[in-house]
Amino acid sequence: MRVWDLHPGYLSRQNLLGQHAEIHALYSVITGRKKGYAAHPETLRWQDCPGRLRRIHDLTVLEMILRGFNHASPCGKEHDINFAPDRAAAREQSPGYVDTPVEQIAILDQKNREKGRRGRIPLPKNGYEYWAHHKYSVMARGYNYYKDIQAYLKTVENCSLQETGALIDMITVVMEKPVTSPALANVVDHLWGYFKREASGPERELYLSRQPEDLPVLIRHIHSLAVKYNRVYLLHSTIFADFTDLS
């Protein structure tokens, strides 16, 4: 049993579906509906963090939908009084790690090599690649966070995966913050720059006629453009399965 502390975009099809099933199993245990695995390290670390676990579930579902899977099993019901339903409450606690994110990347890489699997986003070989995958998600929380991490990277001489724990921690902290409409609008403008010269008339019109409430739709639209125009760099971004609410 494992819930990965990595964006679900890194998970293979099998690991993605497996994580979804295991999150539901964990919820059944920590809410008292089932007793199995009550002493498992993965259960124990999420025991007091059901709100955060539900957010991982929802992001896993977004990744599943992005890859074409259907979903009909929401996680967390109103009568489950142990749940922390809002993200602000969920961010107050940290579940800790069984394995650090750097260790999890190595574990997942070994599993993928053994079974010939891969995720939507390739596993990073160094901190710069990890940052490239998350940079637009960070920007969607605030351009100041983006600039802070860019400035930090300029001070790093060697950003090998084994030495990138501090960078991953910085990104993880920012990823727990809410996505805001102004920041997401900035991201949409940045992403649109990859297509503005070759987009068709209808594609351009959808972008130009946007309203603040249309931003999540535009993110999905830009993903479809990335597929159509084969923008591999963008297709490896976490932003397309990143947020479940918008401030």
Beta strands, then each sheet from edge to edge (+ up, - down):
end
